[in-house]
Amino acid sequence: MQIETPPTDKPYDKAEGERRGIVIVNTGDGKGKSTAAFGLALRAHGRGKAVKIYQFMKVPSARFGEHRMFEQLGIPIEGLGDGFSWKSQDLERSAQLARDGWEKARASIMGGEFFMVTLDEITYPLIYGWLPLDDVLQTLKSRPSQVHVVLTGRRCPPELMALADTVTEMQMVKHAFKAGVPAQRGIED
């Protein structure tokens, strides 16, 4: 490790643009996409802002750690799917659930009552062709100016990344699962 001298000068100038809703994408093969999105939701909720979270691949009855905590905090979180494709018994039903879920999410974005709408794992129904990318892009472009939207998932379409204001790509350097350590509740649920 190399020791550094702490900076004493401010490393940036204050932005002078207008405050507005931004589109944030968390993508890549590394861990932390949803976790980062949930952290933003918590930050907004802590400031008294209205937040809504949609999970495109989780079932409506899901009871993962984030569901339990968000329920305690009064943050609405809704599963829209029937699990990942390899767990599905009927991919056409999965596609229809994604389309129906998108209509709910779209209404929340366009309604303007939420400060932040999180679309967790939305890239999967997009890359599977279950949702029309153009409709998602148009919704993001025409949303009320104060609405922030956070989107997560691997292999984010380039068109969506180009539209976003902030894109973070999580890169896997090392993962316990590859060393044979199974997923653990409270860490990966």
C-alpha positions as CSV (number, residue, x, y, z in Angstrom):
1,M,0.0,0.0,0.0
2,Q,1.2,3.5,-0.8
3,I,0.6,6.2,1.8
4,E,-1.0,9.4,0.4
5,T,-1.1,12.9,1.7
6,P,-4.7,13.9,2.4
7,P,-5.9,16.6,-0.1
8,T,-6.2,20.1,1.4
9,D,-7.8,21.8,-1.7
10,K,-11.4,21.1,-2.6
11,P,-11.2,18.6,-5.5
12,Y,-14.2,20.0,-7.3
13,D,-16.2,23.1,-8.0
14,K,-19.8,23.4,-6.9
15,A,-22.3,22.4,-9.7
16,E,-24.3,25.4,-10.9
17,G,-27.0,23.6,-12.8
18,E,-30.6,23.2,-11.8
19,R,-31.6,20.6,-9.3
20,R,-33.8,17.9,-11.0
21,G,-34.6,14.3,-10.9
22,I,-31.8,12.1,-12.1
23,V,-31.6,8.6,-13.6
24,I,-29.2,6.3,-11.9
25,V,-28.1,2.9,-13.2
26,N,-26.2,0.3,-11.2
27,T,-25.0,-2.5,-13.5
28,G,-22.2,-5.0,-13.9
29,D,-21.3,-8.5,-12.8
30,G,-20.2,-7.5,-9.3
31,K,-22.2,-7.6,-6.1
32,G,-23.9,-4.5,-4.7
33,K,-26.2,-3.2,-7.4
34,S,-29.4,-3.6,-5.5
35,T,-27.7,-2.9,-2.2
36,A,-26.6,0.5,-3.5
37,A,-30.1,1.3,-4.8
38,F,-31.6,0.3,-1.4
39,G,-29.1,2.6,0.3
40,L,-30.3,5.5,-1.9
41,A,-33.9,4.7,-1.0
42,L,-33.0,4.7,2.7
43,R,-31.2,8.0,2.3
44,A,-34.2,9.6,0.6
45,H,-36.7,8.1,3.1
46,G,-34.5,9.5,5.9
47,R,-35.0,12.9,4.5
48,G,-38.8,12.4,4.5
49,K,-39.0,11.8,0.8
50,A,-41.6,9.4,-0.7
51,V,-39.9,6.3,-2.2
52,K,-41.3,3.2,-4.0
53,I,-39.3,0.1,-4.8
54,Y,-40.3,-2.4,-7.5
55,Q,-38.4,-5.7,-7.8
56,F,-38.9,-7.2,-11.3
57,M,-37.6,-10.7,-10.5
58,K,-38.9,-11.2,-6.9
59,V,-42.3,-12.8,-6.2
60,P,-44.9,-10.6,-4.5
61,S,-44.8,-12.9,-1.4
62,A,-41.0,-12.5,-1.0
63,R,-39.8,-12.1,2.6
64,F,-36.1,-11.4,2.1
65,G,-34.2,-9.2,4.6
66,E,-34.8,-6.0,2.6
67,H,-38.6,-6.6,2.6
68,R,-38.7,-7.1,6.3
69,M,-36.7,-3.9,7.0
70,F,-38.5,-1.8,4.5
71,E,-41.9,-2.9,5.9
72,Q,-40.7,-1.9,9.4
73,L,-39.6,1.5,8.0
74,G,-42.8,2.1,6.0
75,I,-41.0,2.0,2.6
76,P,-43.2,0.3,0.0
77,I,-41.5,-2.5,-1.8
78,E,-43.3,-4.8,-4.3
79,G,-42.2,-8.0,-6.0
80,L,-43.5,-8.1,-9.6
81,G,-42.2,-11.4,-10.9
82,D,-42.1,-15.1,-10.2
83,G,-38.3,-15.6,-9.6
84,F,-35.4,-15.9,-11.9
85,S,-35.9,-17.6,-15.3
86,W,-34.2,-20.8,-14.3
87,K,-36.8,-21.2,-11.4
88,S,-39.8,-20.4,-13.6
89,Q,-42.3,-23.0,-14.6
90,D,-43.8,-20.8,-17.3
91,L,-41.6,-18.1,-19.1
92,E,-44.6,-16.6,-20.9
93,R,-46.3,-16.0,-17.5
94,S,-43.0,-14.4,-16.3
95,A,-43.0,-12.1,-19.3
96,Q,-46.6,-11.1,-18.7
97,L,-45.8,-10.4,-15.0
98,A,-43.0,-8.2,-16.1
99,R,-45.3,-6.3,-18.5
100,D,-48.0,-5.9,-15.8
101,G,-45.3,-4.8,-13.3
102,W,-43.9,-2.3,-15.7
103,E,-47.3,-0.7,-16.0
104,K,-47.4,-0.2,-12.2
105,A,-43.9,1.1,-12.1
106,R,-44.5,3.4,-15.1
107,A,-47.6,4.8,-13.3
108,S,-45.6,5.5,-10.2
109,I,-42.9,7.3,-12.2
110,M,-45.3,9.4,-14.2
111,G,-47.6,10.1,-11.3
112,G,-45.0,12.4,-9.7
113,E,-45.9,11.6,-6.1
114,F,-42.7,9.7,-5.5
115,F,-39.3,11.5,-5.0
116,M,-37.6,8.2,-6.0
117,V,-38.7,5.1,-7.8
118,T,-36.4,2.1,-7.8
119,L,-36.6,-0.5,-10.6
120,D,-34.6,-3.3,-9.1
121,E,-33.5,-6.0,-11.6
122,I,-35.3,-4.4,-14.5
123,T,-32.5,-5.1,-17.0
124,Y,-33.5,-8.8,-17.0
125,P,-37.0,-8.4,-18.5
126,L,-35.5,-5.8,-20.9
127,I,-32.7,-8.1,-22.2
128,Y,-35.1,-11.1,-22.4
129,G,-37.4,-9.0,-24.6
130,W,-40.2,-9.1,-22.1
131,L,-40.4,-5.3,-21.9
132,P,-40.1,-2.8,-24.8
133,L,-36.9,-0.8,-24.2
134,D,-38.3,2.1,-26.2
135,D,-41.2,2.4,-23.7
136,V,-38.9,2.5,-20.7
137,L,-36.6,5.1,-22.4
138,Q,-39.6,7.3,-23.3
139,T,-41.0,7.1,-19.8
140,L,-37.6,8.1,-18.3
141,K,-37.4,11.0,-20.8
142,S,-40.9,12.3,-20.2
143,R,-41.2,11.7,-16.4
144,P,-41.9,14.7,-14.1
145,S,-38.8,16.7,-13.7
146,Q,-38.5,16.1,-9.9
147,V,-38.7,12.3,-10.1
148,H,-35.5,10.3,-9.5
149,V,-35.3,6.8,-11.0
150,V,-32.8,4.1,-10.0
151,L,-32.4,1.0,-12.2
152,T,-30.4,-2.1,-11.5
153,G,-29.3,-5.4,-13.1
154,R,-26.6,-7.0,-15.2
155,R,-26.0,-6.3,-18.9
156,C,-27.8,-3.0,-18.9
157,P,-28.7,-2.0,-22.5
158,P,-26.4,0.7,-23.8
159,E,-29.3,2.9,-24.8
160,L,-30.3,3.0,-21.1
161,M,-26.8,3.8,-20.0
162,A,-26.6,6.6,-22.5
163,L,-29.8,8.2,-21.2
164,A,-28.8,7.9,-17.5
165,D,-27.2,10.7,-15.6
166,T,-25.1,8.4,-13.4
167,V,-24.0,4.9,-14.3
168,T,-22.0,2.7,-11.9
169,E,-20.6,-0.6,-13.1
170,M,-19.9,-3.1,-10.3
171,Q,-17.0,-5.2,-11.2
172,M,-16.4,-8.6,-9.5
173,V,-12.9,-9.0,-8.3
174,K,-13.5,-11.9,-6.1
175,H,-16.6,-13.8,-4.8
176,A,-17.0,-16.2,-2.0
177,F,-19.4,-18.4,-4.0
178,K,-16.6,-19.1,-6.5
179,A,-14.6,-20.5,-3.6
180,G,-17.5,-22.8,-2.7
181,V,-19.0,-20.7,0.1
182,P,-22.8,-20.9,-0.3
183,A,-25.1,-17.8,-0.2
184,Q,-25.9,-16.7,3.3
185,R,-29.1,-15.0,4.7
186,G,-28.5,-11.5,5.6
187,I,-25.7,-11.1,3.1
188,E,-27.2,-12.2,-0.3
189,D,-30.9,-12.1,0.3
